[in-house]
Amino acid sequence: MTEATGTALKVVSHVNGLGVVNEGFETQEDDISVSNRSSIKEEHSRKGLGLYLSKVCKPINATEDYFNAHAKTIKCIVLGLLGAGYVAYFITACILDFERAIALVVLTSLAVVSKAYDLVKTYHGDSITKCFIPAQRCFNNFRGWIIGVFVVAVLVLLVTWLVVDTSKRPEQLISFGGVCMFILVIFIFSAHRTEVAWRSVFWGLGLQFCIGLFVIRTEPGLTAFQWLGEQVQIFLNYTKNGSSFVFGPLVSDIFAFQALPIVIFFSSVMSVLYFLGIMQWLIIKIAWVMQITMGTSPTETLSVAGNIFVGQTEAPLLIRPYLMDMTKSEVHAVMVGGFSTIAGSVMGAFISFGIDASSLISASVMAAPCALAISKLSYPETEESKFTSEENIKVACGDEQNILEAASSGASTSIGLVANIAANLIAFLAILAFINASLGWLGGLVGFPSITFEIICSYVFMPVAFMMGIPFEESFIVAELIGTKLFLNEFLAYQKLSELKTNRVNGLDEMIGEERQWISVRSEIICTYALCGFANFSSLGIVIGGLSSICPSRRADVSSLVLRALFTGTCVSLINACIAGILFVPPLNCLDVFGTSFFNTTNIDLKNCCTDLFGSTVNNGTISFEGSWSTVTNATLYFTNCCDLFDYAVCN
């Protein structure tokens, strides 16, 4: 019965209600059973593969766990090996050629000193501070006397130095008078004359003067910045590898393909340096020096220090979270810093014009403390700043994930800057031509058809140029450049200065007709400092738009302060030029020295010229000369006379 029933059930399960076999159902049932068997086999196969892989990966997982557990120790070992390798490299470089390795020695020393300072501050900062508490109390008790003695000593030293130094070059006194004049003008137009914090003003000007003294007057400073300028020039020349590939032979003929690719290259490099944290570290160190001496707030100081390297809209990004709560005086200082300096990327373009690289670099560095000082004179602090300690200030960083993205982002970001430069040059050159044509037509109606925008600027700004220390006969052409920079932009001004320098180097006549073809080296240097800044009317919209987009709630304050900041930033550049005029010493003309010397005395000028001649001498059995001395007719005679006075190895 059971078997029959089972058989019947089996048959019924394979037929439909009419007793006909349902083959489709039977096939589906068979497929399901086959599929189940296949999935079971695959599952067993996967389990077997997973088991096999887990066995194979056990050593890898164990190694990974070991590295994670001892990550700190391994990191120390790797850093130790890298450090040992660098020490070996450093020693080898110094042994092989110490003179060639001087730059490496200086950079390494700076890095070691900075790291040592950070370590001491981190682990022993509090204890060291406690040790100076008695000295601080003593200083506070006699603060008035100490400050008074310090001010008197500084004034006596300054007056003594001016008397001694200007006895040979009286034109330096005019530059000193220019500094006093511009400071007086800023004070007269100050927003709150009774609230001026003179500590910030004098310390800022003092830092500016000390930097200029180191760069222009001392041998180490002059050599260091000349070397830095040469390295920047070499570095920027690498741009040709990229631009020549894209533009081909057009690079050597067209301005846009010569100068503008440098902006892209420099912007990309700066973005990489920001990603690595190098720029933030450098900016923080510079800002720290200015803050502890001048007593300014960390936020405004950080932004102004950033302007040494980046533009007037990029530097405020360093303090973006704090702009909303900054005082009006601090916002004004941020804008003045942007107007008083130029961005590193644009500086590269100016260097490609042939402008002296060391002067551009030192001008931008000197402008930072001066910008803070003069901004506090123009718009003194009348509110309570919310940022009194640098401990709570964090420098903003980029969002890039790796160094390649940083380089690409920097290049992409510069496209807008390059387009802006090109568009402004096209527009302003066209506007200048239209203005000159209009002025010529209007002047022609009254008998002066040759009047131009440049001529008007030359008369309006001539007193300014003269007070910077420019000789009277050259002050008109420098005044043209100042007016061009202020009303148009600094690109056009530097391009014209480059043409004047090229004419001088190529030996053109100083005057052709009534038109001056070039100016002296002293005037070139002073003019380079005076033009080094973004203070022009075309930058007003950039500053208002840039700061308003960063912090929309401060749009009204930015708009109300921007004209004052423009005027103040212009004065900062002019004061910078005056400092250069005070400190600049014309290069020694060795041909005149040799021509007027009897080679029987060892005065300092004769020694310097002989040293320069020895440095250009090649003695391979036959005496020959390199550089500028290779074209001097009597170089061999001068060499013989110098060897009679000074015993150098090249003489033997």
C-alpha positions in Angstrom: 0.0 0.0 0.0 2.7 2.3 0.9 4.7 1.5 -2.2 1.6 1.8 -4.4 0.7 5.1 -2.8 4.3 6.3 -3.2 4.3 5.3 -6.8 0.9 6.9 -7.4 2.1 10.1 -5.8 5.2 10.0 -7.9 3.2 9.6 -11.1 0.7 12.3 -10.1 3.5 14.7 -9.4 4.6 14.3 -13.0 1.2 14.8 -14.7 -1.2 17.6 -15.0 -4.9 17.5 -14.2 -5.6 15.8 -17.5 -3.2 13.0 -16.9 -0.6 14.3 -19.5 3.0 14.5 -18.6 4.2 18.2 -18.0 7.7 18.1 -19.5 8.3 21.8 -18.8 7.8 21.4 -15.1 10.0 18.3 -15.1 12.8 20.1 -16.9 12.6 23.1 -14.5 12.8 20.8 -11.6 15.9 19.1 -13.1 17.5 22.5 -13.7 16.9 23.7 -10.2 18.5 20.5 -8.8 21.5 20.9 -11.2 21.9 24.6 -10.2 21.8 23.8 -6.5 24.5 21.2 -7.0 26.6 23.7 -9.0 26.3 26.4 -6.4 27.3 24.0 -3.7 30.3 23.0 -5.7 31.3 26.7 -6.2 30.8 27.4 -2.5 33.1 24.5 -1.6 35.5 25.8 -4.3 35.5 29.3 -2.8 35.9 28.0 0.7 38.9 26.0 -0.5 40.4 29.0 -2.4 39.8 31.3 0.6 41.4 28.7 2.9 44.4 28.5 0.6 44.7 32.3 0.3 44.4 32.7 4.0 47.3 30.3 4.5 49.4 32.0 1.9 48.6 35.5 3.3 49.4 34.6 6.9 53.1 35.7 6.7 52.0 39.0 5.0 49.4 39.7 7.6 51.9 38.9 10.4 54.4 41.2 8.8 51.8 44.0 8.5 50.7 43.5 12.2 54.4 43.6 13.2 54.9 46.9 11.3 51.8 48.4 12.8 52.8 47.4 16.3 56.3 48.8 15.9 55.5 51.7 13.6 57.2 54.3 15.9 60.4 52.3 16.2 60.6 51.6 12.5 59.9 55.3 11.7 62.8 56.2 14.0 65.1 53.7 12.3 64.2 54.9 8.8 64.7 58.6 9.8 68.0 57.7 11.4 69.2 56.0 8.2 68.1 58.9 6.1 69.8 61.3 8.5 73.0 59.3 8.5 72.9 59.2 4.7 72.4 63.0 4.5 75.3 63.5 7.0 77.5 61.4 4.8 76.4 63.3 1.7 77.0 66.7 3.5 80.5 65.7 4.6 81.4 64.4 1.2 80.2 67.6 -0.5 82.2 69.8 1.9 85.3 67.8 1.5 85.2 67.7 -2.3 84.6 71.5 -2.8 83.7 73.5 0.3 83.2 76.7 -1.7 80.6 75.1 -3.9 78.9 73.6 -0.9 78.5 76.9 1.0 74.8 77.2 0.0 74.2 73.6 1.3 76.0 74.5 4.6 73.9 77.6 5.1 70.6 75.9 4.4 71.5 73.0 6.6 72.6 75.3 9.4 69.3 77.2 9.2 67.3 74.0 9.3 69.3 72.6 12.3 68.9 75.9 14.3 65.2 76.1 13.5 64.6 72.5 14.6 66.7 72.9 17.7 64.7 76.0 18.6 61.4 74.2 18.2 62.6 71.3 20.3 63.9 73.6 23.1 60.6 75.6 23.0 58.5 72.4 23.1 60.3 70.6 26.0 61.9 73.4 28.0 60.0 76.6 26.9 58.2 77.0 30.2 61.2 76.5 32.4 63.3 79.0 30.3 60.5 81.5 30.5 60.4 81.2 34.3 64.1 81.9 34.4 63.6 85.3 32.7 60.7 86.4 35.0 63.1 88.4 37.3 64.6 90.1 34.3 61.1 90.9 33.0 60.1 92.4 36.3 63.2 94.5 36.3 62.5 95.7 32.8 58.9 96.6 33.7 60.1 98.6 36.7 62.5 100.7 34.6 60.7 100.4 31.3 60.5 104.2 30.7 64.2 104.7 31.3 65.3 101.7 29.2 63.1 102.7 26.3 64.4 106.3 26.5 68.0 105.3 26.6 67.5 102.9 23.7 65.7 105.6 21.6 68.4 108.1 22.3 71.2 105.6 21.5 69.5 104.7 18.2 69.1 108.3 17.2 72.7 109.1 18.0 74.0 106.1 16.0 71.7 107.0 13.1 72.8 110.6 13.0 76.5 109.7 13.3 76.2 107.1 10.6 74.4 109.6 8.3 77.1 112.2 8.8 79.9 109.8 8.2 78.3 107.9 5.3 76.8 110.8 3.4 80.0 112.9 3.5 81.1 111.0 0.4 77.7 110.7 -1.2 75.5 113.7 -0.3 72.6 112.5 -2.5 71.9 109.9 0.2 70.6 112.8 2.4 67.9 113.5 -0.1 66.7 109.9 0.2 66.6 110.2 4.0 64.6 113.4 3.6 62.2 111.4 1.4 61.6 108.9 4.2 60.8 111.7 6.6 58.5 113.4 4.0 56.4 110.3 3.3 56.1 109.4 7.0 54.9 113.0 7.7 52.4 112.8 4.9 51.0 109.5 6.2 50.7 111.0 9.7 48.9 114.1 8.5 46.3 111.9 6.7 46.1 109.4 9.5 42.6 108.3 10.5 43.4 108.6 14.3 46.6 110.6 14.8 46.4 110.5 18.6 46.1 106.7 18.7 49.2 105.8 16.8 51.2 103.0 18.3 54.7 104.3 17.7 56.3 101.0 18.8 54.9 99.3 15.7 56.0 102.2 13.5 59.6 102.5 14.6 60.2 98.8 14.9 58.8 98.2 11.5 61.0 100.9 9.9 63.9 99.6 11.9 63.5 96.0 10.7 63.2 97.3 7.1 66.4 99.4 7.5 68.3 96.4 9.1 67.2 94.1 6.2 68.3 96.7 3.7 71.6 97.3 5.5 72.3 93.5 5.5 71.3 93.0 1.8 72.8 96.1 0.3 75.8 97.0 2.4 77.2 93.9 4.0 79.3 91.4 2.0 77.5 88.3 3.2 74.1 89.8 2.6 75.0 91.1 -0.9 76.6 87.8 -1.9 73.7 85.8 -0.5 71.0 87.8 -2.3 73.0 87.9 -5.5 73.4 84.1 -5.3 69.7 83.7 -4.6 68.8 85.9 -7.5 71.0 83.9 -9.8 69.5 80.6 -8.6 66.0 82.0 -9.2 67.0 83.1 -12.7 68.4 79.6 -13.4 65.3 78.0 -11.9 63.0 80.1 -14.0 64.9 79.2 -17.2 63.5 75.7 -16.8 60.2 77.1 -18.0 61.6 77.2 -21.5 61.5 73.3 -21.6 57.7 73.3 -21.2 56.8 76.5 -23.1 59.1 75.7 -26.1 57.5 72.3 -26.4 54.0 73.8 -26.5 54.7 77.0 -28.5 57.8 76.1 -30.4 59.8 79.0 -31.9 57.2 81.5 -30.8 58.8 81.5 -27.4 61.7 83.6 -28.5 59.7 86.2 -30.4 56.4 86.9 -28.5 56.1 88.4 -25.1 53.1 86.3 -24.0 55.0 83.1 -24.7 58.1 84.3 -22.9 56.9 85.8 -19.6 53.4 84.3 -19.0 54.5 80.6 -18.9 56.9 81.6 -16.0 53.8 82.5 -14.0 52.3 79.1 -14.6 55.5 77.3 -13.6 56.1 79.4 -10.5 52.5 79.0 -9.4 52.8 75.2 -9.7 56.0 75.1 -7.7 54.5 77.3 -5.0 51.5 75.0 -4.7 53.9 72.0 -4.2 55.7 74.0 -1.5 52.4 74.7 0.2 51.4 71.0 0.1 54.8 70.0 1.7 54.3 72.7 4.4 57.5 74.5 3.6 55.8 77.8 2.8 53.6 77.7 5.9 56.7 77.1 8.0 58.6 79.9 6.4 55.7 82.4 6.7 55.1 81.5 10.4 58.8 82.2 11.2 58.9 85.5 9.5 55.6 86.5 11.1 56.9 85.5 14.5 59.9 87.9 14.2 57.6 90.8 13.2 55.0 90.1 15.8 57.3 90.0 18.8 59.1 93.1 17.8 56.3 95.3 16.5 53.5 94.1 18.8 51.0 93.5 16.0 48.3 90.8 16.1 49.1 87.3 14.8 46.5 87.4 12.1 47.5 90.6 10.3 51.2 89.8 10.7 50.7 86.3 9.2 48.9 87.7 6.2 51.5 90.4 5.5 54.3 87.9 5.9 52.5 85.7 3.4 52.4 88.5 0.9 56.2 88.2 0.5 55.5 85.0 -1.5 51.9 85.0 -2.7 49.5 87.6 -4.1 47.1 90.0 -2.5 44.1 87.7 -2.7 46.0 84.4 -1.8 47.7 85.6 1.4 44.4 86.4 3.2 43.4 82.8 2.7 46.0 81.9 5.3 43.7 83.7 7.9 40.4 83.0 6.3 38.6 81.7 9.4 39.6 84.8 11.4 38.7 87.6 8.9 35.2 88.0 10.2 36.3 88.9 13.7 39.3 91.1 12.8 39.3 94.8 13.6 39.2 97.5 10.9 42.8 98.3 11.5 43.8 94.7 11.0 41.7 94.4 7.8 43.4 97.6 6.6 46.9 96.1 7.4 46.0 93.0 5.4 45.1 95.1 2.3 48.2 97.4 2.7 50.4 94.2 2.8 48.9 93.1 -0.5 49.4 96.5 -2.2 53.0 96.8 -1.0 54.4 93.6 -2.3 54.3 91.4 -5.4 53.6 87.7 -5.7 56.4 85.3 -6.3 54.9 84.1 -9.6 54.7 87.7 -11.0 58.2 88.4 -9.7 59.4 85.6 -12.0 57.9 87.4 -15.0 59.7 90.6 -14.0 63.0 88.8 -13.7 62.5 87.5 -17.2 62.3 91.1 -18.3 65.9 91.5 -17.1 65.1 93.3 -13.9 67.7 92.7 -11.1 66.5 89.6 -9.3 68.2 90.3 -6.0 66.7 93.8 -5.8 63.2 92.4 -6.5 63.6 89.8 -3.8 65.0 92.2 -1.2 62.4 94.8 -2.0 59.5 92.3 -1.3 61.1 91.2 1.9 61.8 94.7 3.1 58.3 95.9 2.3 56.6 93.4 4.7 57.6 95.1 8.1 57.3 98.5 6.5 53.8 97.7 5.3 52.7 96.8 8.9 54.4 99.9 10.3 52.9 102.4 7.9 49.5 100.7 8.0 49.4 101.3 11.8 50.4 104.9 11.2 47.7 105.4 8.5 44.9 103.6 10.4 45.9 103.1 14.0 44.2 100.4 16.2 41.3 101.8 18.2 39.5 98.5 18.9 40.3 95.5 21.1 41.7 92.7 18.9 40.4 89.2 19.6 43.7 87.7 18.5 46.4 88.4 21.0 48.1 85.0 21.1 49.5 82.9 18.2 48.7 79.7 20.0 45.1 79.6 18.7 46.0 80.6 15.2 46.1 77.8 12.7 47.5 78.3 9.2 45.1 77.1 6.5 46.4 74.3 4.2 45.3 73.1 0.8 43.0 70.2 0.0 45.3 68.3 -2.3 45.8 64.6 -1.6 49.3 64.2 -3.1 52.2 66.2 -4.6 51.0 65.5 -8.2 47.6 67.0 -7.5 49.2 70.0 -5.8 51.4 70.7 -8.9 48.4 70.3 -11.2 46.2 72.4 -9.0 48.8 75.2 -8.9 49.2 75.2 -12.7 45.4 75.2 -13.2 44.9 78.0 -10.7 47.4 80.2 -12.5 45.3 80.1 -15.7 43.1 82.8 -14.4 46.1 84.9 -13.3 47.8 84.5 -16.7 44.5 85.5 -18.5 44.1 88.4 -16.2 47.6 89.7 -16.9 47.2 89.3 -20.6 43.8 90.9 -20.7 45.0 93.9 -18.6 48.1 94.4 -20.8 45.9 94.4 -23.9 43.4 96.8 -22.3 45.8 99.2 -20.7 48.1 99.5 -23.7 45.1 100.2 -25.8 43.7 102.7 -23.3 47.2 104.4 -23.0 47.4 104.8 -26.8 43.8 106.3 -26.8 44.6 108.7 -24.0 47.8 109.8 -25.7 46.0 110.4 -29.0 43.3 112.3 -27.2 45.8 114.4 -25.3 47.7 115.1 -28.5 44.5 116.3 -30.2 43.5 118.5 -27.3 47.0 119.8 -26.9 47.2 120.5 -30.6 44.3 122.9 -30.4 46.4 125.2 -28.2 49.8 124.6 -29.8 51.0 121.6 -27.7 50.5 118.5 -29.9 53.2 116.4 -28.3 51.6 116.2 -24.8 51.1 112.7 -23.6 50.1 110.8 -20.4 53.8 110.1 -19.7 54.7 113.8 -19.9 52.0 114.7 -17.5 53.1 112.0 -15.0 56.8 113.2 -15.4 55.8 116.6 -14.1 53.3 115.5 -11.5 55.6 112.8 -9.9 58.9 114.5 -10.5 59.2 115.8 -6.9 58.4 112.3 -5.6 61.1 110.8 -7.8 63.6 113.5 -6.8 62.9 112.9 -3.0 63.6 109.2 -3.5 67.2 110.2 -4.4 67.0 110.2 -8.2 69.2 112.8 -9.8 67.2 115.8 -11.1 68.0 115.2 -14.8 66.7 111.6 -14.5 63.8 112.2 -12.1 61.3 113.0 -15.0 61.7 109.7 -16.7 61.4 107.8 -13.3 58.3 109.9 -12.6 56.8 108.6 -15.8 57.3 105.0 -14.6 55.8 105.8 -11.2 52.7 107.3 -12.8 52.4 104.3 -15.2 52.6 101.9 -12.3 50.0 103.8 -10.3 47.4 104.5 -12.9 47.9 101.5 -15.2 49.9 98.6 -13.7 53.4 97.5 -12.7 53.8 95.2 -15.7 54.0 98.1 -18.1 56.3 100.1 -15.7 58.8 97.3 -15.4 58.7 96.6 -19.1 59.7 100.2 -19.7 62.4 100.1 -17.0 63.7 96.9 -18.7 64.0 98.8 -22.0 66.0 101.6 -20.3 68.3 99.0 -18.7 68.8 97.2 -22.1 69.7 100.5 -23.7 72.4 101.2 -21.0 73.9 97.7 -21.2 74.0 97.9 -25.0 75.9 101.2 -24.9 73.4 103.5 -26.5 73.9 107.2 -26.2 72.4 108.7 -23.1 70.5 111.3 -25.0 69.1 111.0 -28.6 67.7 114.4 -29.4 65.8 115.5 -26.3 64.8 112.0 -25.2 66.8 110.2 -22.5 67.6 106.6 -23.5 68.8 105.2 -20.2 69.3 106.0 -16.5 72.1 105.3 -14.1 72.5 102.1 -12.1 71.6 103.9 -8.9 68.3 105.2 -10.5 67.5 101.7 -11.8 67.9 100.1 -8.4 65.8 102.8 -6.6 63.2 102.6 -9.3 63.1 98.8 -9.0 62.2 99.2 -5.3 59.6 101.9 -6.0 57.7 99.8 -8.6 57.7 96.7 -6.5 54.1 96.5 -5.4 50.5 95.9 -6.6 49.4 99.4 -5.6 47.5 100.6 -8.7 44.0 101.5 -9.4 43.4 98.4 -11.5 44.0 96.3 -8.3 41.1 97.9 -6.4 38.5 95.6 -7.9 40.7 92.6 -7.4 41.1 93.4 -3.7 37.4 94.2 -3.1 36.2 91.1 -5.0 38.8 88.8 -3.5 38.3 89.8 0.2 34.5 90.0 -0.2 34.4 86.5 -1.6 36.5 85.2 1.3 34.4 87.0 3.9 31.2 88.5 2.5 30.3 90.1 5.9 33.3 92.5 5.7 32.5 93.8 2.2 31.4 97.2 3.5 34.6 97.6 5.6 36.8 96.5 2.7 35.2 99.0 0.3 35.5 101.9 2.8 39.2 101.2 3.5 40.5 100.1 0.1 41.4 103.6 -1.2 43.3 104.5 2.0 45.1 101.1 1.8 46.0 101.9 -1.9 47.5 105.3 -0.9 49.3 103.7 2.1 50.7 100.8 0.0 52.0 103.3 -2.6 53.9 105.2 0.1 55.3 101.9 1.5 56.9 101.2 -1.9 58.3 104.8 -2.1 59.7 104.6 1.4 61.3 101.3 0.4 62.9 103.1 -2.6 64.2 105.8 -0.3 65.8 103.2 2.0 67.5 101.7 -1.0 68.7 105.2 -2.0 70.2 105.8 1.5 72.0 102.5 1.4 73.0 102.0 -2.2 76.6 102.4 -3.1 77.4 102.7 -6.8 79.5 99.8 -8.1 83.2 100.4 -8.2 84.5 101.3 -11.7 87.8 99.4 -11.7 89.0 100.9 -15.0 88.9 104.3 -13.4 90.6 103.0 -10.3 93.4 101.4 -12.3 93.7 104.4 -14.5 94.3 106.8 -11.6 96.4 104.5 -9.4 100.1 104.3 -9.3 100.1 100.7 -8.0 102.4 101.7 -5.1 99.8 101.8 -2.4 97.3 99.3 -1.1 94.0 101.3 -0.8 90.8 99.3 -0.4 89.4 100.2 -3.8 92.6 99.0 -5.5 92.6 95.8 -3.5 89.0 95.1 -4.4 89.6 95.7 -8.1 92.7 93.4 -8.1 90.7 90.7 -6.4 88.0 91.0 -9.0 90.6 90.8 -11.7 92.2 87.7 -10.1 88.8 86.0 -9.9 88.4 86.4 -13.7 91.9 85.2 -14.6 92.7 81.8 -16.1 96.3 80.8 -15.8 97.0 77.7 -17.9 100.6 78.7 -18.8 99.0 81.5 -20.7 97.1 84.3 -19.0 93.6 84.9 -20.2 90.5 86.5 -18.7 86.8 85.7 -18.4 83.7 87.8 -18.1 83.8 91.6 -18.5 87.6 91.6 -18.2 88.0 89.7 -21.4 87.2 92.8 -23.4 89.5 95.2 -21.5 92.5 96.1 -23.6 95.0 96.6 -20.8 93.8 93.7 -18.6 97.2 92.0 -18.8 99.1 95.1 -17.7 96.7 95.6 -14.8 97.1 91.9 -13.9 100.9 92.3 -13.8 100.7 95.4 -11.6 98.3 93.8 -9.2 100.6 90.8 -8.9 103.4 93.1 -7.9 101.3 94.3 -5.0 99.4 91.2 -4.0 100.7 87.7 -3.9 97.8 85.5 -5.2 98.1 81.9 -6.3 97.0 82.8 -9.8 100.0 85.0 -10.2 102.4 82.1 -9.9 
